[in-house]
C-alpha cells in the first residue's frame, strides 16, 4: 500500500518536472508579454510586476497584425485544402495497393531540410514572376501539409475493413464512388487530425514565407521578426506577437485534441 | 438467375497457388456449397466469381457471359461477407437501398423493395437503426437483405454464419435454406463447416490445397467419398482410419489390423483383388459402429476394445476406444447399462458401410 503511494508521488513529481521544463519557455513568454522592456531585462527576473498591455497595443496598432493573420489563414487554408484533395486519394491508394515505396518517397520529401528546396524555388518563382504571391506560398506550404495528410490518412484507411468498399463495389459502385460514399464518411477523425496538424505546421512555418514573401503575402511568424531591428530588440513586442500567433494554434489543438490523439495513436498501433 | 461456370481457373499469389485448375459447373437455381479447411482456396474462388480477385488463367461464366475482365459492379452478383460489411454511417434502410440507389432506381421502387426484403427477414422495426445498434444476428439479416433487394443473378455467401453463436447459426442455416427455396436463386456458399455444407447444399464442392477433391449431392459425398481427405472431412466425428493388411480368408477378404480382424462383404471383392497381401487403410465412420448384439449382427465384424473416454450427449454417446495400437471413435445410441471408462466392449461394425483406401495414393478403392 505504502509502496503504491510512494510510486504515485514519484510519478507526479516526474510529471511536474517534465511539465515545468516543457512549459517554462511558454510561461516566460506569456509573462514577458505583459512586462515593460525594463522589467523584461532586469536581473534577477521579476516574478511580481505591474502588468501592461502596451506590447499588445503595439502589435495590433503599429503592426498590421490583422493583415498577417489573414495571410497566414489564406496560405494555411489553401495549402491544407489542396493537400487533402491530393493526399486523401494518394493515402487511399497507398493503403489499399501496398505502395510502400511511394509512401517512403513522400516521407523523404518531408525529412529533407526545407531550406534545400528554397534555392530552386526562389529561382523558379522569380522567373515565373510569382514572388510575393499566394500561389508560391501555398505551393511551398504544401510540402509541409501533404506528407502529414498522406501519412496519417494511409494508416487510418488501412484500419478500415476492405470488405466495406468491396461490398460497395459488388453492390454496383466504382472504386472511386466507394471511396467517396463509404470510406471518406468514415474517416472524419483521421481527416480532422491531419487537417489540424498540417494547418498548425503551416501556421508556424517561418522559413518559406521569409524567403518567398514580401510585404503583400507576409505571414504571422514574419511579423514577429519585424520587432527585431538593428538598433534594438523590442522583447515585449516580440513576446506579445508570439502569444497572439500561438493562440489560434493552441485553441485548435485544444478543440480537436480528442481526435488528434485518436488519429495519431491509430497510426501508431498500425505501425 | 443464372448458372455459374468455372473452367480451369487458376489463381496464383506470387509463387503460391491458391486455386489450382478449378473447374466447376453450378446450375441455375442450385445451392452450391464450397467447403474445405481454411486456406483451401474456397474464398479465393468465390472472390474471383465476384470479381474482387483477378484470375491468373482460366475462364468464368455467369449465365452465358464470360466475366473474366468485368468489374464486380457489372457482374450482377450480390455478396454477403463474413463480417457483414455493413456501412456503419448508414441506417439499415440506406444500407439495403445503397445498391439500388447506384442503379438509379426511383425512390418509390427502392422503398418498395427494401420493405419487401424487410418483410421476408423480419427487419421492419429496425429500418431506421444504425448497424452498431444491432445484434450480430440482426446485422447478418441486414447483410442478407442488402443482397436480396438487388435481385441479382447469383448470390455469393462468404462464411456468413461463422461470426454467430451456435444457436443462432442453426436458426440462420434453416432460414437461408428457406430463402433459397423462396427466391429460387442460384447461391454459391463458402464455409469451412461441413455441417452447414451437408444441411444446406444441393451440391457440395470439397476443396483442399486449391484443388477440387469431389463434388456431388451431400449424401453422395458422405457415402461414397473419392479419397481419404473427403472421407475424413465430411462427417462428425471424423471417420476412423486404421492401418491394416488385406488378407484372403475362408469366405472372402479379411482386414487384418493385428488387434482385430474383420471380414469385408463380398461386394468389395472385385475392386480389392489386386490388394491382397498389401497394406491398406481401413475406414469406418463412428456412426457405423454399435455395441455387439445391439441390432448389428454377424460374426466376423466384431472388435474388442477398451473405453478410454466416454462423452454422453444425451441422445447418443461418443466412446473413444483403444484397440491394440489403434484409437477408434464410436458414436452410438446410449445403451441401457451405462458405459464406464475402462470397460471392455464388444463393438460391431456395419461392414457394408466401411471403406478401404490405398495407403500410398489415399484414393478410395472400395
Interface residues (C-beta under 8 A of the other chain):
Chain A: X161 X163 X164 X166 X167 X168 X169 X170 X171 X172 X173 X174 X177 X181 X182 X185 X186
Chain B: X50 X51 X52 X71 X72 X73 X75 X77 X78 X79 X81 X82 X83 X85 X87 X88 X89 X98 X99 X102 X103 X146 X150 X156
